[in-house]
């Protein structure tokens, strides 16, 4: 049914990346030419331009000539559970994202949840995404939550699992707060390998009555779990003229423990409330521009709101190519606002260090800094699209592609080597995705929920 836990994860090794151009995203280190990055047991122990830097005995040396080293990308909102729906969503009548999700969501079994997450996480690794916030808004049973956690641990990908209600839960029905309280006990810290923590994905006051909202919000804070909530298409609903985030601030529902997703129609007062309360926001520009409106990068950056980047879902369908996404953001914001805030380097920071801070991991990942965990990408700067070379941050955002990534190191493990996934189970997750999707659809069709 499932592979043994972590059975084919490569071991953490001692590594030396020699002669790289290091775009560290550490403001103290900046960009370093001909740098050597040393990794010991999953920790970055040295970043130097000293040509005589010592090589630890037994370390694997990777020749970084012609390569750019970048911290791994951080994705702060991704519905891994519905990744197998990619290809089922289309522009045909009755095949929009929400219709397909409602039809197929109830028919996922434990294997579907596990392999959907493994498939998405495998694609994440190929795209250089080393930290993923698994935003699960279809927890149908305690076992569903557990297999999602198992999938991320088996994939060796850092991140957070946020426990939510099952898809299409009635507005007046609370999520399973009893199991939420039991959930962390089932997954003590020693089982998480230093890779995962937990949060709560709430529907909030836009989708639940005050009684339910207060109950769920209160339970999350009682348990000390960070909260995440969609604020997406509300302006399209009759009578709605604002996301109402300022109102949430007045009710003490915002704060540094809260992440708001989307908020593309936030008013100036809403944005001011986010900034004043230290509330974080995750933007998914590709899905937002397709279904909601323009994400407010310029306004949020200018106000000092903590902003991070996310894929949202593969089902829309989308692809998690961070370089392509950042390029689209820069172009759209240049046309929409002309804001000087939206620069290639600022966008790279958002996709790395700012994402790490969003998830409480700023001291762990997000930059190539001694003492942090080794979540690193090596990018081939000799590809035609990256030549002739200039400022590496500008080149990566304006010309880079996910296929330029040749090596991904995650917590000291090499998960992508010369463009190939090193885990057989990750390769199997990709090769088996279409067959698993077809079996899922056949199950829904037999129940009369798919035509």
C-alpha positions as CSV (number, residue, x, y, z in Angstrom):
1,X,0.0,0.0,0.0
2,X,2.6,2.5,1.1
3,X,6.4,2.3,1.2
4,X,8.2,1.8,4.5
5,X,8.7,5.2,6.3
6,X,11.6,7.0,4.7
7,X,12.8,3.7,3.2
8,X,14.4,5.1,0.1
9,X,15.5,8.6,1.4
10,X,19.2,9.1,0.7
11,X,21.3,9.6,3.8
12,X,22.4,13.0,4.9
13,X,26.0,13.4,3.7
14,X,28.8,15.8,4.1
15,X,29.0,18.0,1.0
16,X,31.3,20.7,-0.5
17,X,29.9,22.9,-3.2
18,X,33.0,24.3,-4.8
19,X,33.3,27.4,-7.0
20,X,29.6,28.3,-7.1
21,X,28.1,31.7,-7.6
22,X,26.2,31.9,-4.3
23,X,23.1,34.0,-4.2
24,X,22.8,33.6,-0.5
25,X,19.7,35.8,0.2
26,X,21.5,36.6,3.5
27,X,21.8,40.4,3.7
28,X,25.1,40.1,5.5
29,X,26.7,37.8,2.9
30,X,25.1,39.0,-0.3
31,X,26.2,37.4,-3.6
32,X,29.5,35.6,-3.6
33,X,31.5,34.6,-6.7
34,X,33.7,31.5,-6.7
35,X,32.3,30.5,-3.3
36,X,32.6,27.3,-1.4
37,X,29.6,26.1,0.6
38,X,30.3,23.3,3.1
39,X,27.5,21.1,4.5
40,X,28.0,18.7,7.5
41,X,25.3,16.3,8.6
42,X,22.6,18.5,7.1
43,X,23.9,21.8,8.4
44,X,25.6,24.6,6.4
45,X,28.8,25.0,8.3
46,X,30.7,27.4,6.1
47,X,30.2,29.8,3.2
48,X,33.4,31.4,2.0
49,X,35.3,32.7,-1.0
50,X,38.6,31.4,0.5
51,X,40.2,29.4,-2.3
52,X,42.0,27.3,0.3
53,X,38.9,26.3,2.2
54,X,39.3,22.9,3.9
55,X,37.4,19.9,2.6
56,X,36.1,17.7,5.5
57,X,37.4,14.1,5.2
58,X,35.0,11.9,3.3
59,X,32.9,14.8,2.0
60,X,31.4,14.6,-1.5
61,X,32.7,17.5,-3.6
62,X,30.5,19.0,-6.2
63,X,32.2,21.1,-8.8
64,X,30.1,24.3,-8.9
65,X,31.8,25.9,-11.9
66,X,29.1,27.6,-14.0
67,X,26.5,26.9,-11.3
68,X,24.4,29.3,-9.2
69,X,23.7,28.2,-5.7
70,X,20.3,29.5,-4.3
71,X,18.4,28.6,-1.1
72,X,15.5,26.3,-1.7
73,X,12.2,27.9,-2.5
74,X,9.5,28.0,0.2
75,X,5.8,27.4,-0.8
76,X,3.5,28.6,1.9
77,X,0.1,27.3,0.7
78,X,-0.4,24.2,-1.4
79,X,-3.4,21.8,-1.4
80,X,-1.5,18.6,-2.0
81,X,-4.5,16.3,-1.5
82,X,-6.1,17.3,-4.9
83,X,-3.0,17.0,-7.1
84,X,-4.4,14.0,-8.9
85,X,-7.2,16.2,-10.3
86,X,-4.8,17.9,-12.7
87,X,-6.1,17.2,-16.2
88,X,-9.7,16.8,-15.0
89,X,-10.2,20.5,-14.5
90,X,-10.8,22.4,-17.8
91,X,-12.8,25.2,-19.4
92,X,-15.6,22.8,-20.4
93,X,-19.0,23.2,-18.7
94,X,-19.1,21.5,-15.3
95,X,-15.3,21.0,-15.2
96,X,-14.2,24.1,-13.4
97,X,-11.9,23.6,-10.4
98,X,-14.6,23.9,-7.7
99,X,-17.0,21.6,-9.5
100,X,-14.4,18.9,-10.0
101,X,-13.2,19.2,-6.4
102,X,-16.7,18.8,-5.1
103,X,-17.3,15.8,-7.3
104,X,-14.1,13.9,-6.8
105,X,-13.0,15.0,-3.3
106,X,-15.3,12.6,-1.4
107,X,-14.0,9.6,-3.4
108,X,-10.4,9.9,-2.3
109,X,-9.2,7.0,-0.3
110,X,-6.0,6.8,1.8
111,X,-3.9,5.7,-1.1
112,X,-5.1,8.6,-3.2
113,X,-4.3,11.1,-0.4
114,X,-0.8,9.6,0.1
115,X,0.2,9.4,-3.6
116,X,-1.4,12.7,-4.5
117,X,0.9,14.3,-1.9
118,X,3.9,12.3,-3.0
119,X,3.3,13.3,-6.6
120,X,3.1,17.0,-5.8
121,X,6.1,16.9,-3.5
122,X,8.1,15.1,-6.2
123,X,7.3,17.8,-8.7
124,X,8.1,20.4,-6.0
125,X,11.6,19.0,-5.7
126,X,12.2,19.1,-9.4
127,X,11.2,22.8,-9.2
128,X,13.5,23.5,-6.4
129,X,10.8,23.9,-3.7
130,X,12.3,22.5,-0.5
131,X,9.6,23.6,2.0
132,X,5.9,23.1,1.5
133,X,2.9,24.1,3.6
134,X,0.4,21.3,3.0
135,X,-2.9,23.2,3.4
136,X,-5.4,20.3,3.7
137,X,-9.0,21.4,3.4
138,X,-10.3,17.8,2.9
139,X,-9.4,15.9,6.1
140,X,-12.1,13.3,6.0
141,X,-10.8,11.2,8.9
142,X,-7.9,11.0,11.3
143,X,-6.2,8.5,9.0
144,X,-6.4,11.1,6.1
145,X,-4.3,13.5,8.2
146,X,-1.9,10.8,9.1
147,X,-1.2,9.7,5.6
148,X,-0.5,13.3,4.5
149,X,2.1,13.6,7.3
150,X,3.6,10.3,6.3
151,X,3.8,11.3,2.7
152,X,5.7,14.5,3.5
153,X,8.1,12.7,5.8
154,X,8.7,9.9,3.3
155,X,9.4,12.6,0.6
156,X,11.9,14.3,2.9
157,X,10.4,17.7,2.3
158,X,10.4,20.3,5.0
159,X,7.2,22.2,5.9
160,X,3.9,22.3,7.7
161,X,0.8,20.3,7.7
162,X,-2.3,22.4,8.4
163,X,-5.3,20.3,9.5
164,X,-8.6,21.4,8.0
165,X,-12.2,20.3,7.7
166,X,-13.4,17.9,5.0
167,X,-14.2,19.5,1.7
168,X,-17.8,20.9,1.5
169,X,-18.3,20.6,5.3
170,X,-21.7,22.4,6.1
171,X,-21.0,25.9,7.4
172,X,-22.7,25.3,10.7
173,X,-20.8,22.0,11.4
174,X,-17.5,22.4,13.3
175,X,-14.4,20.6,12.0
176,X,-13.2,17.6,14.0
177,X,-11.7,19.5,17.0
178,X,-11.4,16.3,19.1
179,X,-9.1,14.7,16.6
180,X,-7.2,18.0,16.1
181,X,-6.4,17.8,19.8
182,X,-5.3,14.2,19.5
183,X,-3.4,14.8,16.2
184,X,-0.2,16.3,17.7
185,X,0.0,13.5,20.3
186,X,0.1,10.9,17.4
187,X,3.0,12.8,15.9
188,X,5.5,13.6,18.7
189,X,8.5,15.7,17.7
190,X,10.8,12.7,17.5
191,X,8.8,11.2,14.7
192,X,9.0,14.4,12.6
193,X,12.8,14.3,11.8
194,X,13.0,18.0,12.3
195,X,11.1,18.5,9.1
196,X,7.5,19.2,10.0
197,X,5.3,21.2,12.3
198,X,1.5,21.6,12.4
199,X,-1.1,24.3,11.9
200,X,-4.9,24.6,11.4
201,X,-6.7,25.5,8.2
202,X,-9.8,27.3,9.2
203,X,-12.8,28.5,7.1
204,X,-13.2,31.6,9.1
205,X,-16.1,34.1,9.4
206,X,-16.8,34.2,5.7
207,X,-17.8,30.6,5.5
208,X,-19.0,29.7,9.0
209,X,-21.4,31.4,11.5
210,X,-19.8,33.2,14.5
211,X,-20.4,30.3,16.9
212,X,-18.4,27.9,14.7
213,X,-15.7,30.4,13.8
214,X,-15.1,31.3,17.4
215,X,-15.0,27.7,18.5
216,X,-12.5,26.7,15.8
217,X,-10.3,29.8,16.2
218,X,-10.3,29.4,20.0
219,X,-9.3,25.7,19.8
220,X,-6.4,26.5,17.5
221,X,-5.1,29.2,19.8
222,X,-5.7,27.0,22.9
223,X,-3.4,24.4,21.2
224,X,-0.8,27.0,20.2
225,X,-1.2,26.1,16.5
226,X,-0.7,28.7,13.8
227,X,-3.9,29.5,11.8
228,X,-4.3,29.9,8.1
229,X,-7.5,31.0,6.3
230,X,-8.6,31.7,2.8
231,X,-9.9,35.2,1.9
232,X,-10.5,34.7,-1.7
233,X,-13.6,35.3,-3.8
234,X,-15.7,37.2,-1.3
235,X,-16.1,40.4,-3.4
236,X,-17.9,38.3,-6.1
237,X,-20.6,37.5,-3.5
238,X,-23.7,39.7,-3.2
239,X,-23.3,42.5,-0.8
240,X,-19.6,42.0,-0.2
241,X,-17.4,45.1,-0.7
242,X,-14.3,44.3,1.3
243,X,-12.4,41.3,2.6
244,X,-13.2,42.6,6.1
245,X,-9.8,42.0,7.5
246,X,-9.9,45.2,9.4
247,X,-13.0,43.9,11.1
248,X,-11.1,40.7,12.0
249,X,-8.4,42.9,13.6
250,X,-11.0,44.6,15.7
251,X,-12.2,41.2,16.9
252,X,-8.6,40.1,17.8
253,X,-8.6,37.4,15.2
254,X,-5.5,38.6,13.4
255,X,-1.9,38.5,14.5
256,X,1.6,37.0,13.8
257,X,0.0,33.5,14.4
258,X,-2.3,34.0,11.4
259,X,-1.7,33.6,7.7
260,X,-4.3,35.0,5.3
261,X,-4.4,33.5,1.8
262,X,-5.2,35.5,-1.4
263,X,-7.0,38.6,-0.2
264,X,-6.9,40.0,-3.7
265,X,-9.7,42.5,-3.0
266,X,-8.3,43.8,0.3
267,X,-9.0,47.5,0.9
268,X,-6.4,50.0,2.2
269,X,-7.9,49.6,5.7
270,X,-7.6,45.8,5.4
271,X,-3.9,46.1,4.3
272,X,-3.2,48.5,7.2
273,X,-4.8,46.0,9.6
274,X,-2.5,43.2,8.3
275,X,0.6,45.4,8.7
276,X,-0.4,46.7,12.2
277,X,-1.1,43.2,13.5
278,X,1.9,41.4,11.9
279,X,-0.5,39.1,10.1
280,X,1.1,37.2,7.2
281,X,-0.2,36.8,3.7
282,X,0.4,34.1,1.1
283,X,-0.2,35.0,-2.5
284,X,-0.8,32.5,-5.3
285,X,-0.5,34.7,-8.4
286,X,-1.2,32.2,-11.1
287,X,-4.5,30.9,-9.7
288,X,-5.5,34.3,-8.4
289,X,-5.2,36.0,-11.7
290,X,-7.1,33.2,-13.4
291,X,-10.0,33.1,-10.9
292,X,-10.0,36.0,-8.5
293,X,-8.2,39.2,-9.6
294,X,-4.8,40.8,-9.3
295,X,-2.7,39.9,-6.3
296,X,-1.7,43.1,-4.4
297,X,2.0,42.6,-4.3
298,X,2.9,46.3,-4.7
299,X,0.4,47.5,-2.1
300,X,1.4,44.8,0.4
301,X,5.1,45.3,0.0
302,X,4.8,49.1,0.4
303,X,2.7,48.7,3.6
304,X,5.3,46.3,5.1
305,X,3.0,43.3,5.3
306,X,4.9,40.0,5.4
307,X,4.2,38.4,2.0
308,X,5.1,34.9,0.8
309,X,4.5,32.8,-2.4
310,X,2.5,29.8,-3.0
311,X,1.4,27.4,-5.8
312,X,-2.2,26.8,-4.4
313,X,-3.0,23.7,-6.3
314,X,-1.9,21.6,-9.3
315,X,-5.5,20.9,-10.1
316,X,-6.3,24.3,-11.5
317,X,-4.1,23.2,-13.4
318,X,-0.8,24.9,-12.7
319,X,2.9,24.0,-12.6
320,X,5.1,25.0,-9.6
321,X,7.8,26.8,-11.7
322,X,8.8,29.5,-9.3
323,X,11.0,31.4,-11.9
324,X,8.1,31.6,-14.3
325,X,5.7,32.7,-11.6
326,X,8.1,35.5,-10.4
327,X,8.6,36.6,-13.9
328,X,4.8,36.9,-14.4
329,X,4.5,38.9,-11.1
330,X,7.2,41.4,-12.1
331,X,5.6,41.9,-15.5
332,X,2.1,42.3,-14.2
333,X,3.1,44.7,-11.4
334,X,5.2,46.8,-13.9
335,X,2.0,47.2,-16.0
336,X,-0.5,47.5,-13.1
337,X,1.4,49.8,-10.7
338,X,4.9,50.5,-11.9
339,X,5.9,50.0,-8.3
340,X,9.7,50.3,-7.6
341,X,9.1,47.8,-4.7
342,X,8.7,44.8,-7.0
343,X,12.3,44.0,-8.1
344,X,13.7,40.6,-9.1
345,X,15.7,40.4,-5.8
346,X,12.7,41.4,-3.7
347,X,10.7,38.6,-5.4
348,X,13.5,36.1,-4.8
349,X,13.5,37.1,-1.2
350,X,9.7,36.5,-1.0
351,X,10.1,33.0,-2.5
352,X,12.9,32.0,-0.1
353,X,13.6,33.9,3.1
354,X,10.2,35.6,3.5
355,X,8.4,32.3,3.0
356,X,10.6,30.7,5.7
357,X,9.7,33.5,8.1
358,X,6.0,33.0,7.3
359,X,6.2,29.4,8.5
360,X,8.3,30.3,11.5
361,X,11.4,28.8,9.9
362,X,13.5,31.9,9.4
363,X,16.3,30.5,11.6
364,X,16.2,27.2,9.8
365,X,16.0,27.8,6.1
366,X,15.5,30.4,3.4
367,X,19.1,31.6,3.0
368,X,22.5,30.1,2.5
369,X,23.7,31.0,6.0
370,X,26.1,29.1,8.3
371,X,24.1,27.3,11.0
372,X,21.0,26.9,8.9
373,X,19.8,23.6,7.5
374,X,21.2,22.8,4.0
375,X,18.2,23.4,1.7
376,X,20.0,24.4,-1.5
377,X,19.6,24.5,-5.3
378,X,22.3,24.4,-7.9
379,X,21.2,26.0,-11.2
380,X,23.1,25.6,-14.5
381,X,24.0,29.2,-15.5
382,X,25.4,28.0,-18.8
383,X,22.0,27.3,-20.4
384,X,21.2,29.6,-23.4
385,X,18.4,31.4,-21.5
386,X,20.8,32.5,-18.8
387,X,23.6,33.7,-21.1
388,X,25.2,36.2,-21.4
389,X,25.3,36.6,-17.7
390,X,24.6,39.7,-15.6
391,X,23.1,40.2,-12.1
392,X,22.3,36.6,-11.1
393,X,19.0,37.6,-9.3
394,X,17.8,39.5,-12.3
395,X,18.8,36.7,-14.6
396,X,17.0,34.0,-12.6
397,X,13.8,35.9,-12.3
398,X,13.7,37.2,-15.8
399,X,15.1,34.3,-17.7
400,X,15.3,31.3,-15.4
401,X,13.3,28.0,-15.7
402,X,12.7,25.1,-13.4
403,X,14.5,22.9,-15.9
404,X,17.7,24.9,-15.2
405,X,17.9,23.3,-11.7
406,X,20.3,20.4,-11.8
407,X,20.7,19.6,-8.1
408,X,18.5,19.9,-5.0
409,X,19.8,19.4,-1.5
410,X,17.2,19.2,1.2
411,X,18.3,18.9,4.8
412,X,21.6,17.7,3.6
413,X,20.1,15.0,1.4
414,X,20.6,15.1,-2.4
415,X,17.0,14.6,-3.7
416,X,17.7,15.8,-7.3
417,X,21.0,14.8,-8.9
418,X,21.8,16.1,-12.4
419,X,18.1,16.7,-13.0
420,X,16.9,13.3,-11.8
421,X,15.0,12.4,-8.7
422,X,17.1,10.2,-6.5
423,X,14.1,8.5,-4.7
424,X,12.6,5.5,-6.6
425,X,9.3,6.2,-4.7
426,X,9.3,9.8,-6.0
427,X,9.7,8.6,-9.5
428,X,6.9,6.0,-8.9
429,X,4.6,8.8,-7.7
430,X,5.1,10.6,-11.0
431,X,4.8,7.6,-13.3
432,X,1.7,6.3,-11.5
433,X,-0.2,9.6,-11.2
434,X,-2.3,9.2,-14.4
435,X,-3.4,5.7,-13.6
436,X,-4.3,6.7,-10.0
437,X,-6.3,9.6,-11.3
438,X,-8.2,7.3,-13.7
439,X,-9.1,4.9,-10.9
440,X,-10.3,7.7,-8.8
441,X,-12.6,9.0,-11.6
442,X,-13.9,5.5,-12.2
443,X,-14.8,5.2,-8.6
444,X,-16.7,8.5,-8.7
445,X,-18.4,7.5,-12.0
446,X,-19.6,4.3,-10.5
447,X,-21.2,6.3,-7.7
448,X,-22.9,8.6,-10.1
449,X,-20.8,11.6,-9.3
450,X,-18.9,11.9,-12.6
451,X,-20.0,11.8,-16.2
